[in-house]
Amino acid sequence: MKYLMTFALSAVLIFTGCSKGDAKTGDNTPQGTQTAQTTANDDAATALGLLPVDKAPMAPDWELEKADGGTMKLSDYRGKVVVLDFWDTWCPPCKAEIPGFIELQNEYADKGLVIIGGAFANEGPDAVRKFVADWKMNYPVVFITPEVNAAYGGIRSIPTTFVIDTEGRARGMHVGYAEKSVFEAEIKALLPN
């Protein structure tokens, strides 16, 4: 019975998310909006549950420190589909998603995709750097600040992942674990033909 309870609790964590007790409160909607013309892929994207172009808010821009040194801006990736994953090293569902993100980065980087890991680094920057190296993460990882957390609605559960189109609009959001196939379908719908 003890093992059954442990398995059930593990399954709940993997398929939901980890609670972030220190995150700011608020709705999980990025601030700001922008109207844009509907693209040819918009019907496919909305069929997957992504926001239509004219309803999708702009993802708040940021400049953050990278785990491997230097800084990067979200706006540097305008023209690419961005999967922005808020995560941390201690979170089991976050860890469960990472192999799929590595595969997606391998498969779609040359087609216009970039995965970005936004680490809260509750165990410290060195723990994140070690994790990135140990897991052979092939995409950039940045350290999330309280200001960026607030700009994205105050992340309360991780993983929380935003799917951002080539114009910088937050078209989708996943709270908790999502399968690689879910992200792949959304990425395909948003990539330029």
Phi, psi and omega in degrees: 000320180301318181291324178296317178295318178298316178296317181297317178296318178298318180296318179298316179296317181295320186265003174241270180173173178262138178282139176254095183297334184263004181283153178288156180268166180143172176284160184267042179250126177299149181277151176095147178221159176207137177266140179217163180285144180293136178265169179298328181276356186300320180297316179296319181295315181291330176297333178275356181099003177283152179293142174295156184309314186285353179249352186275127177285155173292137175289129179303132179283158178204161167233120186229157176288134177273148179298329181264014176105153181078190178230166174212156178246145174299319183296344175296342184254015174302137185098350176243156169279130182243131170253110183256108187254114173276123188207180171204163188291335185271355191266113181302315179294330176298313180298323181295330181279334189300316178302322177294321177295320178299314179297317179297319178299318177297317187281328190238000181301319181284353177259355177117023179252143165224130172268137174232125176267124177255099185272133175284337175057043178297335178264007177101154180301323181295324177296322178294314180301317178296317179300312181302316180292314182298322183271358180054048180291126187258021179226158184293144176236131179241161178264121182283134177261162176302326181293318178291319177304313180296320180297332179264022172093001182080085183294122181250346182219136178237150000288144166237125188232130178256139175252117189245130183280180186293342178266359178092014179269136177282100185271335182210159178214137176237127175253120185095180183296138171225145180294152175306319184298329178293310179297319182298317179297318180293318179299313180301320181292334183262341180292144176298147180290000000 
